[in-house]
C-alpha cells in the first residue's frame, strides 16, 4: 500500500502537505478497513477496561462524577497505546517505512497523516466505549453529549499528535513496546488530566464557563504536540 503511494507520485510533482497527509491517512484507513485488527483489539480492550472499572467502583449515582470520567480516559489511554504500536509495526514490516520516506511526500505530511489515522482509530474506539460507560454509570448522553464530544475531540488530537511523534522514536528499538509505553504515558498526562477534569465537571452538570479553561489547556497541548511533531519528525526519521 505504501509503494502505491510512492508510485502514484513518482512521475508527478510532489503533493502538498495537506494532500500528502490525507494520502498517508487514507492508506492506514484502507488497511484497517480490510484487516479490522486495530479497532477490534483496542476496542475490545477499552470496553473491558470500562466494564471492569464499573464493576469494581460503582456504588451509586455519586459514582458517576467520580469514576466515569476516569473509565473513559483510561480506556482511551490504553487503547491509544495499542493502536499506535500496531500502526507503527505495520510501517516496520517489509520496509514499508523506508518506502514511505523515499516517496515525494513532505515529512510533515507523513507525520500529520499518521496522526490523523490514529485520531480516527481512537475516535471509533471512543464511539464504542462512551455508550458502554454511559450505560453502566447511568449517564444521560443527551444532556452531556455536546460538551463531552468537544472534550474528547480536543483530548484525542493531543494524544494522536504526541503518540505519533514518540512512536517513530521507538520504531527501531528492540524493547519498543516497553519503551513506548514508559515514555508516552508521562507525556500524555497533561491531556489526560485536563480531559478527566473537564469530563468530571460535565457529568456534574457544570456550566460551559466551568469547562472552558480545561478546553483552552487542551488546545494549547494540541498546538504544542502538533507543532513539535511537524518540527521534530523529519529529524527523527532521518536518524
C-alpha positions in Angstrom: 0.0 0.0 0.0 2.8 2.4 0.8 4.5 1.5 -2.5 1.3 2.5 -4.2 1.5 6.0 -2.7 5.1 6.2 -3.8 4.5 5.1 -7.4 1.5 7.4 -7.7 3.7 10.5 -7.5 6.9 9.1 -8.9 6.4 10.9 -12.2 4.4 13.9 -10.9 5.1 16.9 -8.8 5.2 16.2 -5.0 1.8 16.7 -3.3 1.3 19.5 -0.8 1.3 18.9 2.9 -2.5 18.6 3.3 -3.0 16.3 0.3 0.0 14.2 1.3 -1.3 13.9 4.9 -4.6 12.7 3.5 -2.9 10.1 1.3 -1.0 8.7 4.3 -4.1 8.6 6.5 -6.2 7.0 3.7 -3.6 4.3 3.3 -3.8 3.4 7.0 -7.6 3.6 7.0 -7.8 1.3 3.9 -5.6 -1.3 5.6 -7.7 -1.1 8.8 -11.0 -1.5 6.8 -9.5 -4.6 5.3 -8.0 -6.1 8.4 -10.0 -4.5 11.3 -7.3 -5.5 13.7 -6.6 -2.2 15.5 -10.2 -1.2 16.2 -11.2 -4.8 17.1 -8.4 -5.5 19.5 -8.0 -2.0 21.0 -11.8 -1.5 21.1 -12.3 -4.8 22.9 -9.6 -3.9 25.4 -11.0 -0.4 26.0 -14.5 -1.8 26.5 -13.1 -4.3 29.0 -11.4 -1.5 31.0 -14.7 0.4 31.1 -16.7 -2.7 32.3 -14.1 -3.7 34.9 -14.0 -0.2 36.2 -17.8 0.0 36.6 -17.9 -3.4 38.3 -15.1 -2.5 40.7 -16.0 1.0 41.7 -19.7 1.7 41.0 -21.6 2.2 44.3 -24.4 4.5 43.4 -25.3 7.7 41.5 -22.5 9.7 43.1 -20.0 7.4 41.4 -20.8 8.8 38.0 -18.9 12.0 38.6 -16.0 10.4 40.4 -15.3 7.3 38.4 -17.0 7.5 35.0 -14.5 10.2 33.6 -11.6 8.0 34.7 -13.1 5.0 33.0 -13.4 6.9 29.7 -9.9 8.4 29.7 -8.2 5.3 31.0 -9.8 3.3 28.2 -8.6 5.9 25.6 -5.1 6.0 27.0 -4.5 2.2 26.8 -6.4 1.9 23.5 -4.2 4.6 22.0 -1.0 2.8 23.0 -2.3 -0.4 21.4 -3.3 1.5 18.2 0.0 3.4 18.0 2.0 0.3 18.5 0.2 -1.6 15.8 0.2 1.2 13.2 4.0 1.7 13.5 4.5 -2.1 13.4 2.9 -2.1 10.0 5.4 0.5 8.8 8.3 -1.6 10.1 7.2 -4.7 8.3 8.7 -5.3 4.9 10.4 -1.9 4.8 7.1 0.0 4.5 8.5 2.9 6.5 11.5 3.2 4.1 9.2 3.2 1.1 7.2 6.0 2.7 10.3 8.0 3.4 11.6 7.8 -0.1 8.3 8.9 -1.5 7.9 12.6 -2.6 5.6 13.2 0.4 6.8 16.0 2.7 8.0 14.7 6.1 5.4 17.0 7.8 2.7 15.4 5.7 3.7 11.9 6.8 3.5 13.0 10.4 0.1 14.6 10.0 -1.2 11.7 8.0 -0.1 9.1 10.7 -1.6 11.3 13.4 -4.9 11.7 11.5 -5.1 7.9 11.1 -4.6 7.4 14.9 -7.2 10.1 15.6 -9.8 8.2 13.5 -8.9 4.9 15.1 -9.2 6.3 18.7 -12.4 8.2 17.8 -14.0 4.9 16.6 -12.9 3.2 19.8 -14.4 6.0 21.9 -17.7 5.6 19.9 -17.8 2.1 21.4 -16.6 3.0 24.9 -18.6 6.1 25.7 -22.0 4.4 25.3 -20.8 1.5 27.4 -19.7 3.9 30.2 -23.0 5.8 29.9 -25.0 2.7 30.3 -23.0 1.3 33.2 -22.8 4.6 35.1 -26.3 5.9 34.1 -25.0 8.9 32.3 -27.6 10.9 30.3 -25.7 11.4 27.0 -28.5 13.6 25.6 -27.6 16.2 28.3 -23.8 15.9 28.3 -23.2 14.8 24.8 -22.2 18.0 23.0 -19.7 19.1 25.7 -18.3 15.6 26.1 -17.7 15.4 22.3 -15.8 18.6 22.3 -13.7 17.5 25.2 -12.9 14.1 23.7 -12.2 15.7 20.3 -9.6 18.1 21.8 -8.0 15.5 24.0 -7.7 12.9 21.2 -5.9 15.4 19.0 -3.1 15.8 21.6 -3.0 12.0 22.2 -2.7 11.3 18.5 0.0 14.0 17.9 2.2 13.1 20.8 1.8 9.4 20.3 2.7 9.6 16.6 5.9 11.6 17.3 7.2 9.4 20.0 6.0 6.3 18.2 8.6 6.9 15.5 11.3 7.5 18.1 10.9 3.9 19.3 10.3 2.2 15.9 13.9 1.0 15.7 14.4 -0.1 19.3 14.3 -3.7 20.4 12.1 -3.2 23.5 9.9 -0.8 21.6 6.6 -1.6 23.3 8.0 -1.2 26.8 10.0 2.0 26.0 7.0 3.4 24.1 4.5 3.0 27.0 7.1 4.2 29.5 7.8 7.4 27.6 4.3 8.1 26.3 2.1 8.0 29.4 4.0 10.7 31.3 3.9 12.9 28.2 0.1 12.4 27.8 -0.6 13.2 31.5 -1.4 16.9 30.8 -4.0 16.0 28.2 -5.4 13.1 30.3 -5.7 15.1 33.5 -7.4 18.0 31.7 -9.7 15.6 29.9 -10.7 13.8 33.2 -11.2 17.1 35.0 -13.4 18.6 32.2 -15.4 15.4 31.9 -15.9 15.3 35.7 -17.3 18.9 35.5 -19.5 18.0 32.6 -21.0 14.9 34.3 -21.6 17.1 37.4 -23.8 19.4 35.4 -21.3 22.3 35.3 -21.9 25.3 33.1 -20.0 25.9 29.9 -17.8 28.6 31.5 -16.6 26.0 34.1 -15.3 23.7 31.3 -13.7 26.4 29.0 -10.5 26.7 30.9 -9.8 23.0 30.5 -10.6 23.3 26.8 -8.0 26.1 26.5 -5.4 23.9 28.2 -6.2 21.1 25.8 -5.9 23.4 22.8 -2.5 24.6 24.0 -1.4 21.0 24.4 -2.7 20.1 20.9 -0.9 23.0 19.3 2.4 22.1 21.1 2.2 18.4 20.2 1.4 19.0 16.5 3.9 21.9 16.2 6.7 19.9 17.8 5.7 16.9 15.8 6.0 18.7 12.5 9.3 20.3 13.6 11.0 17.2 15.0 9.6 14.4 12.9 11.9 15.0 9.9 15.0 14.8 12.0 13.8 11.7 13.8 13.1 9.7 10.7 16.5 10.7 9.1 18.5 9.2 12.0 
